[in-house]
Amino acid sequence: MRPDPAGMARAVRDFLTAAGLDLQDVNLVDTPTRVADVWANGFLDGYGRTPEEVLGKTYPAPADSSGELVVITDLRFHSMCPHHLLPFTGRAHVAYVPGSRVVGFGRIGALVDCFAHRLILQEDLARQVARSLARVLGSPATACILEAEQACLRLRADHQRDAVTHAEAYEGRLRRDGPLRRELWARLGARTGAGR
């Protein structure tokens, strides 16, 4: 999928006009172009990337690492809800057990962004990250846990300003409640501390 920034700008212009706004207002003159740019390059650019591309080069897993968790916490992300086109932002916590391959830590954040920079539900974002990590790395166990602040919940009707939404997805051995999942949550619990 390739965005059409000119077409997007026209659509934004039509939207603002339909909303009864004066596009000659000094603050709105360049708004359609700016909106098209930020959407094409900041909110929807994930459609142009694949998990394989963003994970990039993989490396042989360290000897005797079978069964050991790799956990990366507090990966900041932003995304857009497909229902209202309103943003949600938060932190991703991603874990995997190496199979035969591992990947650089920075690439895990890129994988989250690959899916976050699409119109996607929080639940589906967690699921896509966990599934892709399992598939591309051949990992026997993966997890993605997301904590987010949803604008559509915080700013609309009920004004639940303090609401935080959580979504979890597990693949392989982490799908079952057991020692490995408890180990993951013990690490996340130690990270979060009381009151977070």
Contacts in CASP RR format, 6 or more apart in sequence:
PFRMAT RR
TARGET T0000
AUTHOR 0000-0000-0000
METHOD contacts of the structure
MODEL  1
MRPDPAGMARAVRDFLTAAGLDLQDVNLVDTPTRVADVWANGFLDGYGRT
PEEVLGKTYPAPADSSGELVVITDLRFHSMCPHHLLPFTGRAHVAYVPGS
RVVGFGRIGALVDCFAHRLILQEDLARQVARSLARVLGSPATACILEAEQ
ACLRLRADHQRDAVTHAEAYEGRLRRDGPLRRELWARLGARTGAGR
1 47 0 8 1.000
1 48 0 8 1.000
2 48 0 8 1.000
3 36 0 8 1.000
3 39 0 8 1.000
3 40 0 8 1.000
3 44 0 8 1.000
5 33 0 8 1.000
5 36 0 8 1.000
5 37 0 8 1.000
5 40 0 8 1.000
6 36 0 8 1.000
7 36 0 8 1.000
8 35 0 8 1.000
8 36 0 8 1.000
8 39 0 8 1.000
8 40 0 8 1.000
9 32 0 8 1.000
9 33 0 8 1.000
9 35 0 8 1.000
9 36 0 8 1.000
10 32 0 8 1.000
12 31 0 8 1.000
12 32 0 8 1.000
12 35 0 8 1.000
12 36 0 8 1.000
13 23 0 8 1.000
13 32 0 8 1.000
16 23 0 8 1.000
16 28 0 8 1.000
16 31 0 8 1.000
16 32 0 8 1.000
17 23 0 8 1.000
21 28 0 8 1.000
22 28 0 8 1.000
23 29 0 8 1.000
23 31 0 8 1.000
23 32 0 8 1.000
42 117 0 8 1.000
43 78 0 8 1.000
43 79 0 8 1.000
43 80 0 8 1.000
43 117 0 8 1.000
44 117 0 8 1.000
44 118 0 8 1.000
44 119 0 8 1.000
45 117 0 8 1.000
46 113 0 8 1.000
46 114 0 8 1.000
46 115 0 8 1.000
46 116 0 8 1.000
46 117 0 8 1.000
46 118 0 8 1.000
47 117 0 8 1.000
47 118 0 8 1.000
49 114 0 8 1.000
50 114 0 8 1.000
51 111 0 8 1.000
51 114 0 8 1.000
51 132 0 8 1.000
51 133 0 8 1.000
51 135 0 8 1.000
51 136 0 8 1.000
52 136 0 8 1.000
53 114 0 8 1.000
54 107 0 8 1.000
54 110 0 8 1.000
54 111 0 8 1.000
54 113 0 8 1.000
54 114 0 8 1.000
55 103 0 8 1.000
55 107 0 8 1.000
55 110 0 8 1.000
55 111 0 8 1.000
55 132 0 8 1.000
55 133 0 8 1.000
55 136 0 8 1.000
55 137 0 8 1.000
56 103 0 8 1.000
56 107 0 8 1.000
57 103 0 8 1.000
58 101 0 8 1.000
58 102 0 8 1.000
58 103 0 8 1.000
58 136 0 8 1.000
58 137 0 8 1.000
59 101 0 8 1.000
59 102 0 8 1.000
59 103 0 8 1.000
59 104 0 8 1.000
60 100 0 8 1.000
60 101 0 8 1.000
60 102 0 8 1.000
61 98 0 8 1.000
61 99 0 8 1.000
61 100 0 8 1.000
61 101 0 8 1.000
61 102 0 8 1.000
62 98 0 8 1.000
62 102 0 8 1.000
65 98 0 8 1.000
65 102 0 8 1.000
66 97 0 8 1.000
66 98 0 8 1.000
66 99 0 8 1.000
67 97 0 8 1.000
67 98 0 8 1.000
67 140 0 8 1.000
67 141 0 8 1.000
67 180 0 8 1.000
68 97 0 8 1.000
68 98 0 8 1.000
69 95 0 8 1.000
69 96 0 8 1.000
69 97 0 8 1.000
69 141 0 8 1.000
69 180 0 8 1.000
69 183 0 8 1.000
69 184 0 8 1.000
69 187 0 8 1.000
70 95 0 8 1.000
70 96 0 8 1.000
70 97 0 8 1.000
70 98 0 8 1.000
70 102 0 8 1.000
71 93 0 8 1.000
71 94 0 8 1.000
71 95 0 8 1.000
71 184 0 8 1.000
71 187 0 8 1.000
71 188 0 8 1.000
72 93 0 8 1.000
72 94 0 8 1.000
72 95 0 8 1.000
72 105 0 8 1.000
72 108 0 8 1.000
72 109 0 8 1.000
73 91 0 8 1.000
73 93 0 8 1.000
73 187 0 8 1.000
73 188 0 8 1.000
73 191 0 8 1.000
74 91 0 8 1.000
74 93 0 8 1.000
74 191 0 8 1.000
75 91 0 8 1.000
75 92 0 8 1.000
75 93 0 8 1.000
75 94 0 8 1.000
75 108 0 8 1.000
75 109 0 8 1.000
75 112 0 8 1.000
76 89 0 8 1.000
76 90 0 8 1.000
76 91 0 8 1.000
76 92 0 8 1.000
77 89 0 8 1.000
77 90 0 8 1.000
77 91 0 8 1.000
77 92 0 8 1.000
77 109 0 8 1.000
77 112 0 8 1.000
77 113 0 8 1.000
77 116 0 8 1.000
77 146 0 8 1.000
78 87 0 8 1.000
78 88 0 8 1.000
78 89 0 8 1.000
78 90 0 8 1.000
78 116 0 8 1.000
79 87 0 8 1.000
79 88 0 8 1.000
79 89 0 8 1.000
79 116 0 8 1.000
79 117 0 8 1.000
79 118 0 8 1.000
79 120 0 8 1.000
79 122 0 8 1.000
79 125 0 8 1.000
79 148 0 8 1.000
80 86 0 8 1.000
80 87 0 8 1.000
80 88 0 8 1.000
80 118 0 8 1.000
80 119 0 8 1.000
80 120 0 8 1.000
81 87 0 8 1.000
81 88 0 8 1.000
81 119 0 8 1.000
81 121 0 8 1.000
81 150 0 8 1.000
81 151 0 8 1.000
81 152 0 8 1.000
82 119 0 8 1.000
82 120 0 8 1.000
82 121 0 8 1.000
83 152 0 8 1.000
84 151 0 8 1.000
84 152 0 8 1.000
84 156 0 8 1.000
85 119 0 8 1.000
86 150 0 8 1.000
86 151 0 8 1.000
86 152 0 8 1.000
86 155 0 8 1.000
87 151 0 8 1.000
88 122 0 8 1.000
88 148 0 8 1.000
88 149 0 8 1.000
88 150 0 8 1.000
88 151 0 8 1.000
88 152 0 8 1.000
88 165 0 8 1.000
89 148 0 8 1.000
89 149 0 8 1.000
90 146 0 8 1.000
90 147 0 8 1.000
90 148 0 8 1.000
90 149 0 8 1.000
91 146 0 8 1.000
91 147 0 8 1.000
91 148 0 8 1.000
92 109 0 8 1.000
92 112 0 8 1.000
92 126 0 8 1.000
92 129 0 8 1.000
92 144 0 8 1.000
92 145 0 8 1.000
92 146 0 8 1.000
93 143 0 8 1.000
93 144 0 8 1.000
93 145 0 8 1.000
93 146 0 8 1.000
93 147 0 8 1.000
93 188 0 8 1.000
93 191 0 8 1.000
94 108 0 8 1.000
94 109 0 8 1.000
94 111 0 8 1.000
94 112 0 8 1.000
94 129 0 8 1.000
94 130 0 8 1.000
94 133 0 8 1.000
94 142 0 8 1.000
94 143 0 8 1.000
94 144 0 8 1.000
94 145 0 8 1.000
95 141 0 8 1.000
95 142 0 8 1.000
95 143 0 8 1.000
95 144 0 8 1.000
95 174 0 8 1.000
95 184 0 8 1.000
96 133 0 8 1.000
96 134 0 8 1.000
96 137 0 8 1.000
96 139 0 8 1.000
96 141 0 8 1.000
96 142 0 8 1.000
96 143 0 8 1.000
97 139 0 8 1.000
97 140 0 8 1.000
97 141 0 8 1.000
97 142 0 8 1.000
97 173 0 8 1.000
97 174 0 8 1.000
97 180 0 8 1.000
98 137 0 8 1.000
98 139 0 8 1.000
99 137 0 8 1.000
99 138 0 8 1.000
99 139 0 8 1.000
99 140 0 8 1.000
100 138 0 8 1.000
101 137 0 8 1.000
101 138 0 8 1.000
102 137 0 8 1.000
103 137 0 8 1.000
108 133 0 8 1.000
111 129 0 8 1.000
111 132 0 8 1.000
111 133 0 8 1.000
112 125 0 8 1.000
112 129 0 8 1.000
112 144 0 8 1.000
114 132 0 8 1.000
115 124 0 8 1.000
115 125 0 8 1.000
115 128 0 8 1.000
115 129 0 8 1.000
115 132 0 8 1.000
116 125 0 8 1.000
120 128 0 8 1.000
122 146 0 8 1.000
122 148 0 8 1.000
122 150 0 8 1.000
122 165 0 8 1.000
122 167 0 8 1.000
123 167 0 8 1.000
123 169 0 8 1.000
125 144 0 8 1.000
125 146 0 8 1.000
125 167 0 8 1.000
126 144 0 8 1.000
126 145 0 8 1.000
126 146 0 8 1.000
126 167 0 8 1.000
126 168 0 8 1.000
126 169 0 8 1.000
127 144 0 8 1.000
127 169 0 8 1.000
129 144 0 8 1.000
129 169 0 8 1.000
130 142 0 8 1.000
130 143 0 8 1.000
130 144 0 8 1.000
130 169 0 8 1.000
130 170 0 8 1.000
130 171 0 8 1.000
131 142 0 8 1.000
131 169 0 8 1.000
131 171 0 8 1.000
133 139 0 8 1.000
133 142 0 8 1.000
133 144 0 8 1.000
133 171 0 8 1.000
134 140 0 8 1.000
134 141 0 8 1.000
134 142 0 8 1.000
134 171 0 8 1.000
134 172 0 8 1.000
139 171 0 8 1.000
140 172 0 8 1.000
140 173 0 8 1.000
141 170 0 8 1.000
141 171 0 8 1.000
141 172 0 8 1.000
141 173 0 8 1.000
141 174 0 8 1.000
141 180 0 8 1.000
142 170 0 8 1.000
142 171 0 8 1.000
142 172 0 8 1.000
142 174 0 8 1.000
143 168 0 8 1.000
143 169 0 8 1.000
143 170 0 8 1.000
143 171 0 8 1.000
143 174 0 8 1.000
143 181 0 8 1.000
143 184 0 8 1.000
144 168 0 8 1.000
144 169 0 8 1.000
145 166 0 8 1.000
145 167 0 8 1.000
145 168 0 8 1.000
145 169 0 8 1.000
145 188 0 8 1.000
146 165 0 8 1.000
146 166 0 8 1.000
146 167 0 8 1.000
146 168 0 8 1.000
147 164 0 8 1.000
147 165 0 8 1.000
147 166 0 8 1.000
148 164 0 8 1.000
148 165 0 8 1.000
148 166 0 8 1.000
148 167 0 8 1.000
149 163 0 8 1.000
149 164 0 8 1.000
149 165 0 8 1.000
150 163 0 8 1.000
150 165 0 8 1.000
153 160 0 8 1.000
153 163 0 8 1.000
153 165 0 8 1.000
154 160 0 8 1.000
154 161 0 8 1.000
154 163 0 8 1.000
170 181 0 8 1.000
173 180 0 8 1.000
174 180 0 8 1.000
174 181 0 8 1.000
174 184 0 8 1.000
END
